[in-house]
Amino acid sequence: MLANILVEPGRIELHEIATPAPSSGEILVKIRAALTCGTDLKAFKRGHPVIPMPGVFGHEFSGVVAKIGKGVRRFKEGDAVMAVHSAPCLTCQYCQKKLFNLCEHIMDTKALGAFAEYIVLPSQIVRMNTYRKPDFLSFEEAAFLEPLSCVVHGMSSLNIKKGDRALIIGAGPIGLLHLLLLKEKGASVAVLDKHAKKLRTARNLGADMAIRKGQKGITGSMGPSQDFIGFDFVFECTGMPDVWEESVRYVRRGGTVILFGGCGAGTTVTYDTCRIHYDEITLKGVFHFTPGDVSTAFALLAGKSIGVSQLISGRYDLKGTRYAFEKLGRGDGIKYAILPSREE
């Protein structure tokens, strides 16, 4: 089969490699659509600790079952499916506490290699985190299951109500997915970013306010300044330590800051202790997703509740994968769909 290999940072090559065969409980999926994402872009630009190089990469996908392993009963050859790239072990200490996203082994058996013709899904992913794709859902839309599951997880502990005010810092693909989900929940949403083009996109996707970083009067932008006490929720979606620190400036007393963007290992941040303590600010880190989050994301996609296809900036075949990442590296586009086969 053809597969894109991330050889080293900045270098992607298309190679012919052996098509994997599914073992017991596994399925082989013929990829119909794979999406670029921020994690893949990080790996392309500077490497990533959980994406080995040289090796296959890509983990947002959908496709058709090409072959099933022994014992698989839920799926058959020819089924259109959508899945995420990991699933918890259910046996470690964190799984026993139902903290499935923090499973000690969740990355040990992850499925990488969606920028290829085929991918094998391990048995635990087949059992817990793989779904039949509804006929009315495109393969491109179905491939949003993984990133949407992450965003769902970040909001799963929050009681977001109609009329709540939320600020998203960072208008990349994840920030814009936050925007779509927050609007679905009825929140009033502002987006803060330094790039005017991204802010125009946020506006087009329904943002109530698009704020250029450095613009004065941000806290008065969502209503009369005397009535506006700050945002109920702030979602940090850049993964930059200085922005982590900045995010607390915008939340109201008693509000919550969700630290979604992952910073580099070894970095530290500093907060005003009086602000955190006396204003009773909640700072919450979020990571990955649980099977419950995947189920919720599937329901959102199957119900056509949010218009994820609006985030796709263009399409390439397998040969064009490196061009897609080169464009993303220049800040051109949101997400690109890689389509190994254009047949319907």
Secondary structure, DSSP 8 states (H G I E B T S, - for coil): -EEEEEEETTEEEEEE-------TT-EEEEEEEEE--HHHHHHHHH-BTTB-SSEE----EEEEEEEE-TT--S--TT-EEEE-S----S-SHHHHTT-GGG-TTTTTT-----SBSEEEE-HHHHHHSEEE--TTS-HHHHTTHHHHHHHHHHHTT----TT-EEEEE--SHHHHHHHHHHHHTT-EEEEEES-HHHHHHHHHTT-SEEEETT-S-GGGTTS-TTT---EEEEEE-S--HHHHHHHGGGEEEEEEEEE-S---TT------HHHHHHTT-EEEE--S--HHHHHHHHHHHHTT-S-GGGGEEEEE-GGGHHHHHHHHHTT--SEEEE-S----
